[in-house]
Amino acid sequence: MKIAIDMGHYSSDERGAAAIGDEKAMVRDVGAKLIKRLEKSGYDVLLVSPEHAASTSESLKKRVEAANSWNADLFTSIHMNAGGGNGCEVWIGSEKGRYVAEKVVRSIAELGFRDRGVKLQGRDGKGLYVLRHTRMTAILVEGCFVDSRRDMSLYDPERMAFAIWRGIVAGLNPVQARPFLAKGSGFAYEVMYLQGLLGVEADGIFGRSTERAVMEFQRKSGLAADGMVGTQTWGKLLP
């Protein structure tokens, strides 16, 4: 599976939104962390954002051409929003991207951001160049608002990258987004996600208290209470 990643406003001549947060810096940080996670999950990843471009139009064209010539299976453009609102949203170029987009926006919303939903270009707003001209399934993620104090108080690049990763993987391969977890597991953000589902303190450490919460959930769900989170337990947690 080949995933093209576009970090919005990436080239040296492009400027993103800047207020409490700086979109350009935030997108680079989140994008780099997202690429590492996707590569560790076994995906082929290509950064299609050019370092230099004479204009925004040229930059957009280069991104699209890179993704199309590479024959990517999924194009993901990372941005942050501005304009007085708050929350996260994901734009799609066509309905074929809706399933992945819904997984991504819901995953980000679980960090505490307002869920603004999935937006379809041409219906919910003007068409976006990268969504109009890419030939593969394409989504554009607006992670949060850089001019919202609420959003910026919630923003953490590692957690944002994890949420986008989780949404993409859940949309492409649901099983891969549900790793085996047990006491001592080192998947900190995956453990935090599990803890959030169980309603216990989300500290990223799979210790005795988390193990007890898993066992209690398993008993209530009619599963063997072994304290380990595998396929059956994930199936009950995320039906």
N, C-alpha and C positions, 0 to 999 in steps of 0.2 A: 504494500500500500504506500503510495507516494503522496506526501502532503507538502504543498507549497505554503510557506509562511510569508506574509507581507506585513512588515512593521510600518505602520502609517507614518508619514512625514519623516522618513528615515534619512534621506539624502541631506548633505550639508547645506543645501540651498532652500530646503523646505522648512516651514515653521508650523508647528501645531498650536493648539489652544494652550494658553498659559494663564493661570490665575493663582489659586492656592497651590495647585499642583501644575506640573509642566508635562503636557501630553507627550511630547517628543521623548523626553527622558524616561517617562513611565512606560511608554510603549517599548522602548529598547530594552528596558529591564525585564518587563513581563515576557516579551518575545524571546529573549535569550534563554530565560528559564523554561519557557514552554518548549522550545526546540530541544533542550537537553532532556526533558521528560519524554517527549515523543520519541526521540532517538533511543532512549533506554527501553522504551516499550516495543522496539523493533520496527518502527516506521522509517522509511526513507524520507528525509526532510530536506527541503531546499529553501534557503532564504532568497526571495526574489526581489527584495527592495534594493535599489541601486545606491551606492555610496555617493555618486555624483550624477546630477542631471541639470540640463540647462534651464528647465522649467518644470513646473508641476505636471504639465501635460506630458512631457517627455518621460518623467519619472513613472507616471501611471502606465504609459505605453510599455516601458521596459519591464515593469512588473508582470503585466499581462502576457507579454511575449515570452518571458522566461518560463512562466507557469505552463503556457500552452505548448511551447516547444519541448518541455520536459515531460509532457503528457501526465501531469499530476492528476491524482484521483480526487483530491480535495484542495481547495484554495481557501486559506483562512487569513483574513486581514484584521490586524489588531489596532484599535483606536481607543481613545478616551473622548468623552463628550464634553460639551459646554453649552451655556445658553440659559442658565437659571433653573434647570430641572434637577433631578436626582435619579439614581438607579442605573440599571444595566439593560441593554437591548441588543438584539442581533438581527442584522439585515440579511436577507437572502435574495439571490438573483432569480430564483424560480422555486416552485414548490418542491422540487427534488431535494432542496437543501433544508427543508423545514424540520425534518426529524432530528438531524444533527444540531441545528440551530436551537431547537427547543431544549435539547439536553444541555447545551452550553449556557443558555440564559438562565435556566433553572438552577444549574450548578453554581453560577456566580451569585444568584439571588440567595442561595443558602448561606452565603457569607454575611448576609444581613442587608444587602442592597435591595432596593425596590425593583421588582420584576416588571419591566416595561414591555416585555413580550418580544415576539418575532415580528419584524416588519418586512413586507414584500415590496421590493422596488417597483415603481410604476403605479402602485396602488396606495401605499402609505406615504409616499414621497417621491422626489425625483430619482431617476435611475442613477446609480453610482457606477462610475466608469469600470472599476475592476469587476463588478458583478455583471455588467452588461457584456463585457468582452472576453471573459474567461470561458473556456469550453467545458470545464468540469464543474462538479458541484462546488458552489462558492458561498461563503458566508463572510460577513463583516461584523466584527464584535466591537461594541461600544461598552467598555468595561465599567465605567463610572463617569461622573461629572467632575472635572477638575476645578470647577467654581462652586462646588457644593461642600460646605463644611461637614455635613453629615457623611457624605460619600468619602471625603478625604480622611475622616476619622476612622473609617472602616478599611481604607485601602492598605493593602500589604502586597508587594509584588510577588512574593513566593506563594501566598494563598491565592492570589488572582490567577497566576500561571497554573497552579494546581487545579483550580476550578475549571479553567478553560480546557486543560488537558483531560480532566475527568469527563467533561461534556463531550469532547470530540471522541474519546475512546468509547464512551458509553453509546454514542451514536453509531460508531463504526463497528465496534466489537464489544457488546455488553459484558461478556465474560471477562475480558481483559481488564475492565474497569473495576473488577471485584477480586483483588488479590487475596490469596490465603493469608490470614492474620491469626496470630496466637500470642500468648504471653512472651514478651521479649522482642516482638517484631520491630524492625527498624524503620518501617514505612510511616514516618511521623505524620504526614498530612493525610495519608490513607486512614491511619488510626484516628486522627481527629475527625474525619468524615464519619467513621464508624461510631465514635463516641457521640457525635451530634445526633445520629439516628437513634442511639440508645438513650439519649437524654442525660448523659453523665458529663462531668467536667471534660472539656475537649483540650487536653494538654499534650496530645500526641504520643503519650507513653502507654503502651499496652501492659499495664501492671495488674496487680491483684484485683483492684476495684473494677477495672474494665472487664477482667475475666469473669468476675462475679456477675456483672451486668449482662454479659453475653450468656452465661449459663442460665440466668433467670429468664432471659428472653427465649432461649432455646426450650426451656421447660414449658413456658406458656404457649409456645408454638408447636409443641408435640414433637420436638426433636431431641436427639440424644444430647444431654447437657455436658458436653466435653470442654466448653470454653474456647473452642477453636472456630474461627469463622471461615468456612469453606463454601462450596457451591450451594448446599442446601440452606445454610443460614443466610447467605446473601439473598437467596431466592425468597425467603420470608421477609427479610428487611426491605428488599426492593422488588416487590412482586411485579 
